[in-house]
């Protein structure tokens, strides 16, 4: 009888330790977390929980760079990579004739691909938009539309009103922590 009692005590301790670990970060019993990966990461940020704020801009020699802040209104989430960004018209349609490219690595410290940025509820990240005054067809835009990296088709973009005239191709940086300066 003594042997049977001893075998149960370590098992009970192991279950207690496992329960304590799970209280610190486990999810359901299938080994996955909020994002379904099982790696302890937060879910990807989704458009409905995000908003945009236009920041400062600077320019010279026909090129203008504007800082744009992404604010998370939902649960903690992660942004990684480059967002889909495009100008839109007064009726909410994509401005025709304006393409998008990546800001080249090394350009003012805003090119390249930084690591993922995790946003707490109310937290923010930034990206930069570079446009020029020539080099293509110019059209009047009423705002800027944004789709978080990994957003699938059929999801409404996040929009911010902004009267501007993009020409040719706009360039978009990767997403950076809010402390990023340009």
Biotite code that builds the C-alpha atoms (Angstrom):
import biotite.structure as struc

atoms = struc.array([
    struc.Atom([0.000, 0.000, 0.000], chain_id="A", res_id=1, res_name="UNK", atom_name="CA", element="C"),
    struc.Atom([2.788, 2.412, 0.769], chain_id="A", res_id=2, res_name="UNK", atom_name="CA", element="C"),
    struc.Atom([4.134, 1.990, -2.786], chain_id="A", res_id=3, res_name="UNK", atom_name="CA", element="C"),
    struc.Atom([0.774, 2.968, -4.345], chain_id="A", res_id=4, res_name="UNK", atom_name="CA", element="C"),
    struc.Atom([0.600, 6.165, -2.264], chain_id="A", res_id=5, res_name="UNK", atom_name="CA", element="C"),
    struc.Atom([4.107, 7.221, -3.236], chain_id="A", res_id=6, res_name="UNK", atom_name="CA", element="C"),
    struc.Atom([3.331, 6.821, -6.942], chain_id="A", res_id=7, res_name="UNK", atom_name="CA", element="C"),
    struc.Atom([0.324, 9.117, -6.673], chain_id="A", res_id=8, res_name="UNK", atom_name="CA", element="C"),
    struc.Atom([2.105, 11.947, -4.851], chain_id="A", res_id=9, res_name="UNK", atom_name="CA", element="C"),
    struc.Atom([4.652, 12.717, -7.635], chain_id="A", res_id=10, res_name="UNK", atom_name="CA", element="C"),
    struc.Atom([1.874, 12.501, -10.237], chain_id="A", res_id=11, res_name="UNK", atom_name="CA", element="C"),
    struc.Atom([-0.249, 14.934, -8.210], chain_id="A", res_id=12, res_name="UNK", atom_name="CA", element="C"),
    struc.Atom([2.713, 17.299, -7.896], chain_id="A", res_id=13, res_name="UNK", atom_name="CA", element="C"),
    struc.Atom([3.374, 17.095, -11.633], chain_id="A", res_id=14, res_name="UNK", atom_name="CA", element="C"),
    struc.Atom([-0.269, 17.937, -12.379], chain_id="A", res_id=15, res_name="UNK", atom_name="CA", element="C"),
    struc.Atom([-0.141, 20.861, -9.929], chain_id="A", res_id=16, res_name="UNK", atom_name="CA", element="C"),
    struc.Atom([3.044, 22.174, -11.580], chain_id="A", res_id=17, res_name="UNK", atom_name="CA", element="C"),
    struc.Atom([1.485, 21.802, -15.032], chain_id="A", res_id=18, res_name="UNK", atom_name="CA", element="C"),
    struc.Atom([-1.631, 23.668, -13.905], chain_id="A", res_id=19, res_name="UNK", atom_name="CA", element="C"),
    struc.Atom([0.544, 26.499, -12.558], chain_id="A", res_id=20, res_name="UNK", atom_name="CA", element="C"),
    struc.Atom([2.443, 26.728, -15.846], chain_id="A", res_id=21, res_name="UNK", atom_name="CA", element="C"),
    struc.Atom([-0.774, 26.793, -17.828], chain_id="A", res_id=22, res_name="UNK", atom_name="CA", element="C"),
    struc.Atom([-2.135, 29.570, -15.651], chain_id="A", res_id=23, res_name="UNK", atom_name="CA", element="C"),
    struc.Atom([0.858, 31.589, -16.832], chain_id="A", res_id=24, res_name="UNK", atom_name="CA", element="C"),
    struc.Atom([0.212, 31.094, -20.542], chain_id="A", res_id=25, res_name="UNK", atom_name="CA", element="C"),
    struc.Atom([-1.374, 27.871, -21.790], chain_id="A", res_id=26, res_name="UNK", atom_name="CA", element="C"),
    struc.Atom([-4.505, 27.845, -23.862], chain_id="A", res_id=27, res_name="UNK", atom_name="CA", element="C"),
    struc.Atom([-7.019, 25.142, -24.611], chain_id="A", res_id=28, res_name="UNK", atom_name="CA", element="C"),
    struc.Atom([-6.196, 21.475, -24.413], chain_id="A", res_id=29, res_name="UNK", atom_name="CA", element="C"),
    struc.Atom([-5.165, 21.166, -28.069], chain_id="A", res_id=30, res_name="UNK", atom_name="CA", element="C"),
    struc.Atom([-1.684, 22.743, -27.698], chain_id="A", res_id=31, res_name="UNK", atom_name="CA", element="C"),
    struc.Atom([-2.520, 25.893, -29.628], chain_id="A", res_id=32, res_name="UNK", atom_name="CA", element="C"),
    struc.Atom([-2.619, 29.528, -28.503], chain_id="A", res_id=33, res_name="UNK", atom_name="CA", element="C"),
    struc.Atom([-4.717, 32.483, -29.582], chain_id="A", res_id=34, res_name="UNK", atom_name="CA", element="C"),
    struc.Atom([-3.187, 32.438, -33.062], chain_id="A", res_id=35, res_name="UNK", atom_name="CA", element="C"),
    struc.Atom([-3.430, 28.645, -33.384], chain_id="A", res_id=36, res_name="UNK", atom_name="CA", element="C"),
    struc.Atom([0.325, 28.146, -33.781], chain_id="A", res_id=37, res_name="UNK", atom_name="CA", element="C"),
    struc.Atom([1.244, 26.616, -30.439], chain_id="A", res_id=38, res_name="UNK", atom_name="CA", element="C"),
    struc.Atom([4.377, 28.807, -30.255], chain_id="A", res_id=39, res_name="UNK", atom_name="CA", element="C"),
    struc.Atom([3.204, 31.206, -27.525], chain_id="A", res_id=40, res_name="UNK", atom_name="CA", element="C"),
    struc.Atom([2.804, 34.119, -29.968], chain_id="A", res_id=41, res_name="UNK", atom_name="CA", element="C"),
    struc.Atom([-0.073, 36.561, -29.945], chain_id="A", res_id=42, res_name="UNK", atom_name="CA", element="C"),
    struc.Atom([-2.577, 36.592, -32.784], chain_id="A", res_id=43, res_name="UNK", atom_name="CA", element="C"),
    struc.Atom([-1.958, 38.661, -35.908], chain_id="A", res_id=44, res_name="UNK", atom_name="CA", element="C"),
    struc.Atom([-3.495, 42.123, -35.802], chain_id="A", res_id=45, res_name="UNK", atom_name="CA", element="C"),
    struc.Atom([-6.709, 42.438, -37.801], chain_id="A", res_id=46, res_name="UNK", atom_name="CA", element="C"),
    struc.Atom([-8.165, 45.440, -39.605], chain_id="A", res_id=47, res_name="UNK", atom_name="CA", element="C"),
    struc.Atom([-11.332, 45.862, -37.560], chain_id="A", res_id=48, res_name="UNK", atom_name="CA", element="C"),
    struc.Atom([-9.262, 46.444, -34.398], chain_id="A", res_id=49, res_name="UNK", atom_name="CA", element="C"),
    struc.Atom([-6.839, 48.948, -35.947], chain_id="A", res_id=50, res_name="UNK", atom_name="CA", element="C"),
    struc.Atom([-7.014, 52.662, -36.733], chain_id="A", res_id=51, res_name="UNK", atom_name="CA", element="C"),
    struc.Atom([-4.604, 55.080, -38.420], chain_id="A", res_id=52, res_name="UNK", atom_name="CA", element="C"),
    struc.Atom([-3.308, 58.525, -37.476], chain_id="A", res_id=53, res_name="UNK", atom_name="CA", element="C"),
    struc.Atom([-1.411, 60.715, -39.917], chain_id="A", res_id=54, res_name="UNK", atom_name="CA", element="C"),
    struc.Atom([1.860, 61.906, -38.464], chain_id="A", res_id=55, res_name="UNK", atom_name="CA", element="C"),
    struc.Atom([4.497, 64.384, -39.429], chain_id="A", res_id=56, res_name="UNK", atom_name="CA", element="C"),
    struc.Atom([5.917, 64.520, -42.913], chain_id="A", res_id=57, res_name="UNK", atom_name="CA", element="C"),
    struc.Atom([9.102, 65.856, -44.404], chain_id="A", res_id=58, res_name="UNK", atom_name="CA", element="C"),
    struc.Atom([10.393, 66.208, -47.890], chain_id="A", res_id=59, res_name="UNK", atom_name="CA", element="C"),
    struc.Atom([12.707, 67.768, -50.372], chain_id="A", res_id=60, res_name="UNK", atom_name="CA", element="C"),
    struc.Atom([13.650, 67.534, -54.050], chain_id="A", res_id=61, res_name="UNK", atom_name="CA", element="C"),
    struc.Atom([10.174, 66.301, -54.996], chain_id="A", res_id=62, res_name="UNK", atom_name="CA", element="C"),
    struc.Atom([10.030, 63.444, -52.475], chain_id="A", res_id=63, res_name="UNK", atom_name="CA", element="C"),
    struc.Atom([7.798, 63.486, -49.413], chain_id="A", res_id=64, res_name="UNK", atom_name="CA", element="C"),
    struc.Atom([7.861, 60.981, -46.512], chain_id="A", res_id=65, res_name="UNK", atom_name="CA", element="C"),
    struc.Atom([5.000, 60.807, -44.011], chain_id="A", res_id=66, res_name="UNK", atom_name="CA", element="C"),
    struc.Atom([4.921, 58.890, -40.739], chain_id="A", res_id=67, res_name="UNK", atom_name="CA", element="C"),
    struc.Atom([1.655, 56.998, -40.165], chain_id="A", res_id=68, res_name="UNK", atom_name="CA", element="C"),
    struc.Atom([0.719, 55.533, -36.800], chain_id="A", res_id=69, res_name="UNK", atom_name="CA", element="C"),
    struc.Atom([-1.253, 52.302, -36.426], chain_id="A", res_id=70, res_name="UNK", atom_name="CA", element="C"),
    struc.Atom([-3.248, 52.092, -33.175], chain_id="A", res_id=71, res_name="UNK", atom_name="CA", element="C"),
    struc.Atom([-4.587, 48.802, -31.783], chain_id="A", res_id=72, res_name="UNK", atom_name="CA", element="C"),
    struc.Atom([-8.056, 49.015, -30.245], chain_id="A", res_id=73, res_name="UNK", atom_name="CA", element="C"),
    struc.Atom([-8.412, 45.273, -29.627], chain_id="A", res_id=74, res_name="UNK", atom_name="CA", element="C"),
    struc.Atom([-6.643, 42.494, -27.755], chain_id="A", res_id=75, res_name="UNK", atom_name="CA", element="C"),
    struc.Atom([-2.830, 42.290, -27.868], chain_id="A", res_id=76, res_name="UNK", atom_name="CA", element="C"),
    struc.Atom([-1.691, 41.364, -31.373], chain_id="A", res_id=77, res_name="UNK", atom_name="CA", element="C"),
    struc.Atom([1.366, 41.264, -33.619], chain_id="A", res_id=78, res_name="UNK", atom_name="CA", element="C"),
    struc.Atom([2.188, 43.110, -36.849], chain_id="A", res_id=79, res_name="UNK", atom_name="CA", element="C"),
    struc.Atom([5.011, 41.837, -39.021], chain_id="A", res_id=80, res_name="UNK", atom_name="CA", element="C"),
    struc.Atom([6.046, 42.763, -42.529], chain_id="A", res_id=81, res_name="UNK", atom_name="CA", element="C"),
    struc.Atom([4.598, 45.305, -44.903], chain_id="A", res_id=82, res_name="UNK", atom_name="CA", element="C"),
    struc.Atom([1.014, 46.468, -45.013], chain_id="A", res_id=83, res_name="UNK", atom_name="CA", element="C"),
    struc.Atom([-0.971, 46.869, -48.214], chain_id="A", res_id=84, res_name="UNK", atom_name="CA", element="C"),
    struc.Atom([-1.461, 50.615, -48.591], chain_id="A", res_id=85, res_name="UNK", atom_name="CA", element="C"),
    struc.Atom([-3.174, 52.580, -51.344], chain_id="A", res_id=86, res_name="UNK", atom_name="CA", element="C"),
    struc.Atom([-4.793, 55.979, -51.914], chain_id="A", res_id=87, res_name="UNK", atom_name="CA", element="C"),
    struc.Atom([-8.557, 56.074, -52.349], chain_id="A", res_id=88, res_name="UNK", atom_name="CA", element="C"),
    struc.Atom([-10.985, 58.458, -54.050], chain_id="A", res_id=89, res_name="UNK", atom_name="CA", element="C"),
    struc.Atom([-13.955, 60.363, -52.627], chain_id="A", res_id=90, res_name="UNK", atom_name="CA", element="C"),
    struc.Atom([-16.221, 57.385, -53.320], chain_id="A", res_id=91, res_name="UNK", atom_name="CA", element="C"),
    struc.Atom([-13.865, 54.983, -51.498], chain_id="A", res_id=92, res_name="UNK", atom_name="CA", element="C"),
    struc.Atom([-12.359, 53.354, -54.592], chain_id="A", res_id=93, res_name="UNK", atom_name="CA", element="C"),
    struc.Atom([-8.642, 52.709, -55.143], chain_id="A", res_id=94, res_name="UNK", atom_name="CA", element="C"),
    struc.Atom([-7.004, 55.568, -57.092], chain_id="A", res_id=95, res_name="UNK", atom_name="CA", element="C"),
    struc.Atom([-6.223, 54.245, -60.581], chain_id="A", res_id=96, res_name="UNK", atom_name="CA", element="C"),
    struc.Atom([-2.679, 54.492, -61.911], chain_id="A", res_id=97, res_name="UNK", atom_name="CA", element="C"),
    struc.Atom([-0.902, 54.588, -58.533], chain_id="A", res_id=98, res_name="UNK", atom_name="CA", element="C"),
    struc.Atom([1.231, 51.568, -57.713], chain_id="A", res_id=99, res_name="UNK", atom_name="CA", element="C"),
    struc.Atom([2.974, 50.634, -54.470], chain_id="A", res_id=100, res_name="UNK", atom_name="CA", element="C"),
    struc.Atom([6.549, 49.501, -53.861], chain_id="A", res_id=101, res_name="UNK", atom_name="CA", element="C"),
    struc.Atom([8.820, 48.882, -50.879], chain_id="A", res_id=102, res_name="UNK", atom_name="CA", element="C"),
    struc.Atom([11.015, 51.633, -49.470], chain_id="A", res_id=103, res_name="UNK", atom_name="CA", element="C"),
    struc.Atom([14.540, 50.424, -50.280], chain_id="A", res_id=104, res_name="UNK", atom_name="CA", element="C"),
    struc.Atom([16.687, 49.002, -47.479], chain_id="A", res_id=105, res_name="UNK", atom_name="CA", element="C"),
    struc.Atom([18.945, 51.658, -46.004], chain_id="A", res_id=106, res_name="UNK", atom_name="CA", element="C"),
    struc.Atom([16.773, 54.615, -47.076], chain_id="A", res_id=107, res_name="UNK", atom_name="CA", element="C"),
    struc.Atom([16.878, 56.907, -44.043], chain_id="A", res_id=108, res_name="UNK", atom_name="CA", element="C"),
    struc.Atom([16.667, 53.946, -41.662], chain_id="A", res_id=109, res_name="UNK", atom_name="CA", element="C"),
    struc.Atom([13.098, 53.126, -42.745], chain_id="A", res_id=110, res_name="UNK", atom_name="CA", element="C"),
    struc.Atom([13.790, 50.511, -45.408], chain_id="A", res_id=111, res_name="UNK", atom_name="CA", element="C"),
    struc.Atom([14.252, 46.816, -44.830], chain_id="A", res_id=112, res_name="UNK", atom_name="CA", element="C"),
    struc.Atom([12.279, 44.407, -42.696], chain_id="A", res_id=113, res_name="UNK", atom_name="CA", element="C"),
    struc.Atom([12.399, 44.850, -38.900], chain_id="A", res_id=114, res_name="UNK", atom_name="CA", element="C"),
    struc.Atom([11.234, 42.150, -36.481], chain_id="A", res_id=115, res_name="UNK", atom_name="CA", element="C"),
    struc.Atom([7.594, 41.688, -35.528], chain_id="A", res_id=116, res_name="UNK", atom_name="CA", element="C"),
    struc.Atom([5.988, 44.369, -33.367], chain_id="A", res_id=117, res_name="UNK", atom_name="CA", element="C"),
    struc.Atom([3.538, 43.276, -30.648], chain_id="A", res_id=118, res_name="UNK", atom_name="CA", element="C"),
    struc.Atom([0.884, 45.826, -29.759], chain_id="A", res_id=119, res_name="UNK", atom_name="CA", element="C"),
    struc.Atom([-0.948, 45.813, -26.434], chain_id="A", res_id=120, res_name="UNK", atom_name="CA", element="C"),
    struc.Atom([-4.509, 47.112, -26.416], chain_id="A", res_id=121, res_name="UNK", atom_name="CA", element="C"),
    struc.Atom([-4.141, 50.864, -27.076], chain_id="A", res_id=122, res_name="UNK", atom_name="CA", element="C"),
    struc.Atom([-0.552, 50.348, -28.273], chain_id="A", res_id=123, res_name="UNK", atom_name="CA", element="C"),
    struc.Atom([0.829, 51.585, -31.561], chain_id="A", res_id=124, res_name="UNK", atom_name="CA", element="C"),
    struc.Atom([3.348, 50.982, -34.338], chain_id="A", res_id=125, res_name="UNK", atom_name="CA", element="C"),
    struc.Atom([4.375, 53.103, -37.321], chain_id="A", res_id=126, res_name="UNK", atom_name="CA", element="C"),
    struc.Atom([5.075, 52.815, -41.021], chain_id="A", res_id=127, res_name="UNK", atom_name="CA", element="C"),
    struc.Atom([6.279, 55.383, -43.528], chain_id="A", res_id=128, res_name="UNK", atom_name="CA", element="C"),
    struc.Atom([4.828, 56.349, -46.884], chain_id="A", res_id=129, res_name="UNK", atom_name="CA", element="C"),
    struc.Atom([7.054, 57.932, -49.510], chain_id="A", res_id=130, res_name="UNK", atom_name="CA", element="C"),
    struc.Atom([5.609, 59.719, -52.513], chain_id="A", res_id=131, res_name="UNK", atom_name="CA", element="C"),
    struc.Atom([7.006, 61.974, -55.177], chain_id="A", res_id=132, res_name="UNK", atom_name="CA", element="C"),
    struc.Atom([5.648, 64.908, -57.119], chain_id="A", res_id=133, res_name="UNK", atom_name="CA", element="C"),
    struc.Atom([6.330, 63.397, -60.510], chain_id="A", res_id=134, res_name="UNK", atom_name="CA", element="C"),
    struc.Atom([7.202, 60.295, -62.434], chain_id="A", res_id=135, res_name="UNK", atom_name="CA", element="C"),
    struc.Atom([3.728, 59.250, -63.390], chain_id="A", res_id=136, res_name="UNK", atom_name="CA", element="C"),
    struc.Atom([0.116, 60.137, -63.561], chain_id="A", res_id=137, res_name="UNK", atom_name="CA", element="C"),
    struc.Atom([-1.142, 62.247, -60.664], chain_id="A", res_id=138, res_name="UNK", atom_name="CA", element="C"),
    struc.Atom([-4.632, 61.883, -59.268], chain_id="A", res_id=139, res_name="UNK", atom_name="CA", element="C"),
    struc.Atom([-6.518, 63.466, -56.411], chain_id="A", res_id=140, res_name="UNK", atom_name="CA", element="C"),
    struc.Atom([-6.951, 61.175, -53.404], chain_id="A", res_id=141, res_name="UNK", atom_name="CA", element="C"),
    struc.Atom([-9.332, 61.608, -50.481], chain_id="A", res_id=142, res_name="UNK", atom_name="CA", element="C"),
    struc.Atom([-7.545, 59.272, -48.122], chain_id="A", res_id=143, res_name="UNK", atom_name="CA", element="C"),
    struc.Atom([-5.269, 56.365, -47.455], chain_id="A", res_id=144, res_name="UNK", atom_name="CA", element="C"),
    struc.Atom([-6.430, 52.753, -47.100], chain_id="A", res_id=145, res_name="UNK", atom_name="CA", element="C"),
    struc.Atom([-4.508, 50.168, -45.065], chain_id="A", res_id=146, res_name="UNK", atom_name="CA", element="C"),
    struc.Atom([-4.670, 46.389, -44.811], chain_id="A", res_id=147, res_name="UNK", atom_name="CA", element="C"),
    struc.Atom([-2.651, 44.758, -42.032], chain_id="A", res_id=148, res_name="UNK", atom_name="CA", element="C"),
    struc.Atom([-0.049, 42.235, -43.239], chain_id="A", res_id=149, res_name="UNK", atom_name="CA", element="C"),
    struc.Atom([-1.705, 38.891, -43.926], chain_id="A", res_id=150, res_name="UNK", atom_name="CA", element="C"),
    struc.Atom([-5.198, 40.351, -44.341], chain_id="A", res_id=151, res_name="UNK", atom_name="CA", element="C"),
    struc.Atom([-7.211, 38.194, -46.693], chain_id="A", res_id=152, res_name="UNK", atom_name="CA", element="C"),
    struc.Atom([-9.639, 39.220, -49.390], chain_id="A", res_id=153, res_name="UNK", atom_name="CA", element="C"),
    struc.Atom([-13.049, 40.478, -48.391], chain_id="A", res_id=154, res_name="UNK", atom_name="CA", element="C"),
    struc.Atom([-11.876, 42.394, -45.312], chain_id="A", res_id=155, res_name="UNK", atom_name="CA", element="C"),
    struc.Atom([-12.662, 46.112, -45.296], chain_id="A", res_id=156, res_name="UNK", atom_name="CA", element="C"),
    struc.Atom([-9.494, 48.255, -45.206], chain_id="A", res_id=157, res_name="UNK", atom_name="CA", element="C"),
    struc.Atom([-8.761, 50.718, -42.424], chain_id="A", res_id=158, res_name="UNK", atom_name="CA", element="C"),
    struc.Atom([-9.092, 54.222, -43.868], chain_id="A", res_id=159, res_name="UNK", atom_name="CA", element="C"),
    struc.Atom([-7.909, 57.660, -42.860], chain_id="A", res_id=160, res_name="UNK", atom_name="CA", element="C"),
    struc.Atom([-9.050, 60.857, -44.604], chain_id="A", res_id=161, res_name="UNK", atom_name="CA", element="C"),
    struc.Atom([-6.220, 62.764, -46.290], chain_id="A", res_id=162, res_name="UNK", atom_name="CA", element="C"),
    struc.Atom([-6.428, 65.127, -49.257], chain_id="A", res_id=163, res_name="UNK", atom_name="CA", element="C"),
    struc.Atom([-3.290, 64.484, -51.318], chain_id="A", res_id=164, res_name="UNK", atom_name="CA", element="C"),
    struc.Atom([-2.125, 63.968, -54.869], chain_id="A", res_id=165, res_name="UNK", atom_name="CA", element="C"),
    struc.Atom([-0.016, 60.821, -55.286], chain_id="A", res_id=166, res_name="UNK", atom_name="CA", element="C"),
    struc.Atom([1.869, 60.403, -58.553], chain_id="A", res_id=167, res_name="UNK", atom_name="CA", element="C"),
    struc.Atom([3.101, 57.215, -60.175], chain_id="A", res_id=168, res_name="UNK", atom_name="CA", element="C"),
    struc.Atom([4.294, 54.874, -57.459], chain_id="A", res_id=169, res_name="UNK", atom_name="CA", element="C"),
    struc.Atom([4.167, 55.297, -53.699], chain_id="A", res_id=170, res_name="UNK", atom_name="CA", element="C"),
    struc.Atom([6.638, 53.406, -51.511], chain_id="A", res_id=171, res_name="UNK", atom_name="CA", element="C"),
    struc.Atom([5.738, 51.818, -48.172], chain_id="A", res_id=172, res_name="UNK", atom_name="CA", element="C"),
    struc.Atom([8.077, 50.856, -45.333], chain_id="A", res_id=173, res_name="UNK", atom_name="CA", element="C"),
    struc.Atom([7.788, 47.800, -43.162], chain_id="A", res_id=174, res_name="UNK", atom_name="CA", element="C"),
    struc.Atom([6.075, 48.269, -39.785], chain_id="A", res_id=175, res_name="UNK", atom_name="CA", element="C"),
    struc.Atom([8.237, 49.530, -36.926], chain_id="A", res_id=176, res_name="UNK", atom_name="CA", element="C"),
    struc.Atom([7.869, 50.006, -33.148], chain_id="A", res_id=177, res_name="UNK", atom_name="CA", element="C"),
    struc.Atom([6.535, 53.477, -32.282], chain_id="A", res_id=178, res_name="UNK", atom_name="CA", element="C"),
    struc.Atom([9.965, 54.656, -31.109], chain_id="A", res_id=179, res_name="UNK", atom_name="CA", element="C"),
    struc.Atom([11.191, 54.574, -34.707], chain_id="A", res_id=180, res_name="UNK", atom_name="CA", element="C"),
    struc.Atom([12.319, 58.031, -35.809], chain_id="A", res_id=181, res_name="UNK", atom_name="CA", element="C"),
    struc.Atom([12.737, 59.530, -39.227], chain_id="A", res_id=182, res_name="UNK", atom_name="CA", element="C"),
])
